[in-house]
Amino acid sequence: MSYLNMALVQIASPSNHPEFEQRKQENFEKMEYYIDTIANMNPAVDLIAFPELYLPGLDPENWYQMSETIPGALTDKLCQKAIQHKKWIAPGSLFEKAETEGEAYNTAILISPEGEIVMKYRKVFIPYPLEPSIPGNEFPVYEIPNIGKVGFMICADGHYPEAARNLALKGAEVIIKPTLQGDWIGGQRNNLPIAITRAVENQCFVVSINHPNPIGMGHSVAVDPEGRIIEELGDSESFTIVYLNLDEVRRVREYGSLGMFGFLKMLKEFKEAGKQVDECYQVGIENAPIYQTFETPNAKTPADIRKYSPQTQQKTYSV
């Protein structure tokens, strides 16, 4: 049997220090404390995962100043922690400096017990104008030796079924979803149903790690391939450890739930039988009929008339 023993750390960024490097250092020290604590109290843990943008913190005014080169000084320190405890670490996401000056990606990384960055994922679906980063264009999957295949989605990616399906078709058995979601963008009304739906659609584990109140709304959750909630945290800072039996993914994908409904397998069979299950993509998604109904096709969201401000953190917008 193949297990992934995973710690979900629902953690709040402690620092708003005006010096950016000092802020990241203070946030790193808190992350370091949790890594040390979890690794020492439960040596069987394989992977320790954190929320989206924990290390830089939520600071939209200074997002580029908080960006990093990956690999770089901050990720080097994380790699040393992985080596120290011989653990896989998914430190949420960071703003990663892009090739163009003044631009950055929202990037999640996976660090091996040998201290290597073995996977880097750049968030594809950016919720403009709330987030100023630029999108990536790939959905990588990495196979953890003797355990199984994992991939990342970041926060808003979960609202697009194509993201999780991309990962599933590449064999991902666990989707790790660092997020920063508060009540001001739908909160638990969105977070839990999305995790369950993506897990059932793709017959895999979905693990969503959020910030606690007041920045996020907590409720980090792990869902199994049949949509059952394995563990769900409350809204305060905490962590939990879940034991994911990856043989369950392989069983459900091969035989389906209750011996039926092997969705990914059936999708392939439908296509081989001549069914145009992906018809909406055949002529180019930009030509889909729905896009002819929008008055302003290039508008990113209705929120593009809003300014993202510190008041957003108090669940309000300035308009």
N, C-alpha and C positions, 0 to 999 in steps of 0.2 A: 504494500500500500504506500501511497505517496501523500505526505502531509506538508502543508505550509503553516507553520505556527507564527502568527503575525500579531504584533502589538499595534493598536490604533491609539495614537496620542492626540487627544483633543486639548490643545494647548493654546494659551493666549500670549501674544507678543507683549513682553513686559515693558519695553523701552520705547519712549518717544524722544530720546536724547537728540538735541539739535545737531550734534556731530554725527554724521551718517555712519562712519566706521565704528564709533563708540556704540551706536544704537545696535548695529549688527552684532558686535561683540557681546553686548549684554543679552541679546536674544539667543545668540549661540550658546552662551553659558547656561541658560535655562534648558535649551535643547540637550546640551551635554549632560546636565543633571538627570534628565529623564532617560537618556540612553544608558547612562551608568546604572541608574536604579533598576531599570527593567532587565538589563543584561545580568546584573548581579542577583536579582531576586528570582529570575526564571531563566536559567541557562539554556532551556530547550527552545526559547524563542529564536526563530530564524531571521525574521525581518521586522524592523521597527519603522513605522510610517507616520508622517506628520502632515498638517494641513497646507493648503495653498498659501504661498507668500507669507509664511510664518516669519522667516528670518528678516526680510526687509520690513515687514509690517505694512499696515494699510496706510499709505501716504501718497495719494494720487498727485499731490503737488510736486513731489520730489522723486517720482518713480525712476527717472533716468539716473539721478545721482545715487540711487540705491542699487543700481544694476551691477552685475558682476561679469568678469570673464570666466568662462567654464571650459576647462579647469582653471582654477585660480586660487588665491590665498584662502578664501573661505571654504571652497570645496576641498582643498588640501587638508584643512583641519577636520572636516567631516570624514575624509578618507582615513585619517589617522584613528578616529574613533572606531571606524569599522574594523580596522586592523586590530586595535586594542582588544575588542570584545569578540572578534571573529563573527560579526553579524552583517547581514544585508541591511542597508539603510536607504530609505526613501524619504529624504528630508523635505517633503512638500514640494514647493516650487520656488524659484528665484527669478528675478528679472535678469536676463542674460543679455549682455551687450551684443547688438547686431553688427553686421558688417558696415552699415551706414551710421555715421555719427548722429547721435541724438535719438536712435531707435533701439528698442530692446524687445526680446521675446519673453514670454512667460514660460519658463522651462522647468520641467520635472526631470530628476535624474535618479538612477538606481546605482548604488555603490556596493561593490562586492566585499566579502570578508577579507579579500586581499588588498583592499583599498583602491580598486580600479572603478572608474565610472564606466559601467558596462552598457548603459542605455541612457539616451537623452531624448526627451520628447518635448517639442515646442507646441504649446497650446494652439489649436487650429481655429476654433470658433471663439472669436473675441467679442465680448459684450460691449460694443461701443455705445455711448461714450464713457461708460463707467470705467473702462480699462483702456489705457493708452498704448498697450503693447501691440506689436505686429504679429500676424499669424504665421505659424509653421505650415508645413504641407505634407507631413508624413506621420504614419501611425506605426512606430516600431514595436516589435515584440521580442522579448528576450527569454531564453530558456534557462532557468536556474537549474544547475546540474542536480540530478537525482530527485528533483521536486516537480517542476513543471514550468509552463510558459506564462509569463506575466506581461501586461501592457498598461499604459497610463491613459486616462482621460483627465482633464483638469476642469472642474467646475462646470462652466457653461457648455463644454463639450457634451455633457450628459444629456442635454436637451435635444441633441441631434442623433437619431438612431444610427446614422451612417458611421459615426465615430466608433461606437461599440461594435457594430457589425464588421467594420474594417479589421478591428483587432481580433474578433472571433474567427473570421475567415483566415486569418494568419495563424490561428491555433491558440490564441490566448485563453487560458483557463481561469485566470484571475485578472480582473481589471481593477487597478488601484486608482482611486479618484480623489486626489486632494482637492479640497474645495474651500471657498470662503463665501458662505451663503448665510444671509441674515433674513429676518422677517421682511426687510425692506425690498427683497426681490422674490417674494413668494414663500420663502422659508420652508417649513416642514410640509406645507401643502405640495411642494415640488420635490424636495430632496428625497423623501422616502419612496413615493411612487415611481420616481425616475430610476432609483437604484433597483427596485423590484422589477420594473418593466425591462430594463436592460439585462438583468440577470436571466429572466425567463426567456426573452427573445433570443438570447445568444447562448443559453444553457451553460453559464459560467458563474463563478463567484464575482460579485461586485462589492468592493469595499470602499466606502466613502468616508473621508476624514475631514471634519469641519473644525472651525474655530468655535470656542464657547461664547456665551454671552459676555460682554455686550457687542463685540465686533461681529461674531457670527451668531448662529442660533443653536449650535451644538448638534446633538442627535446624530453623531457619527454612527455608521451602521455597516454591518456585514450581512450580505444576503446570499443564499445558496442558489444553485442552478435551477431549482424549482420554485424560487421566489419566496422561500421561507426566511424570516429574519433570524439570524444566528445570534446576534448581539446588537443592542442599540443603547448608546449612552444617553444621558440626560442633557441639560443645557449648560452645565457648569464644567469647569476644567477637570479632566479626569483621563484615565486611560483604561483600556481593556485588552485582553489577549484572546484571540480566536484561533481555533484549530480547524484548518480547512483541509478536508479530505479530497484531494484532486481526483481520486478514482471516481468520485461522484459525478464529476464533469464528464469523464469518459463514459460512464454508464448511461447517463441521461442523453448524451449526444448519440450514442449508439442505439439505445433501446427506447428512449423517450421516457417521459413521466408515466408511471403506471403501465409501462409497456407500449405506450403510444405517444404521439406528438413529439417525434424527434425532429424539431423544427429545422435545424440546420441541414440535416440529412434530407428531409422532405423538400427543402428549397432547391437542393441540387437535383433531386429527382423531378421536380416540376419543370425545371429548366431543360433537363434532358428530354422530357416528354414534349417539348415544344411550347411550353407555357411562357409567355412574355412577362415573367415576374418582375423584370427590371425595365419594363417598357418606358417608364417615365425618364430613364436615363439614356435611352438609345439615341435620341435625337439631340441630346445636350440639354441639361437641366435648365439652362437659361431660356429655353423655348417652351417650357411647360406652361400650359394655359393659365395657371394661377398668376404668373408673373405679368400677364397682360392686364390684370385687374388693378394693379397698384398705380395710383396717380403719380407718385414720384418713385420710379423704379430704383433709383440709386440711394434713397434714404436708408441709412443704416438701421435705425429704430425710431419709434416715436419719441424716444428719449433724447434724440439729437438736438432738441431745442432746450435741453436742460444742461445746467452746469453741475458737474460733480463737485460737491463742496464738503467741508468737514461735517456739516449738518446731516449729510447722508448717513453718517455713522449713528445718528440719533433717529434713524428710520424716516427721514424727511428729505425732500428734494427742494432745491431752490429753482424756480422756474423763470 
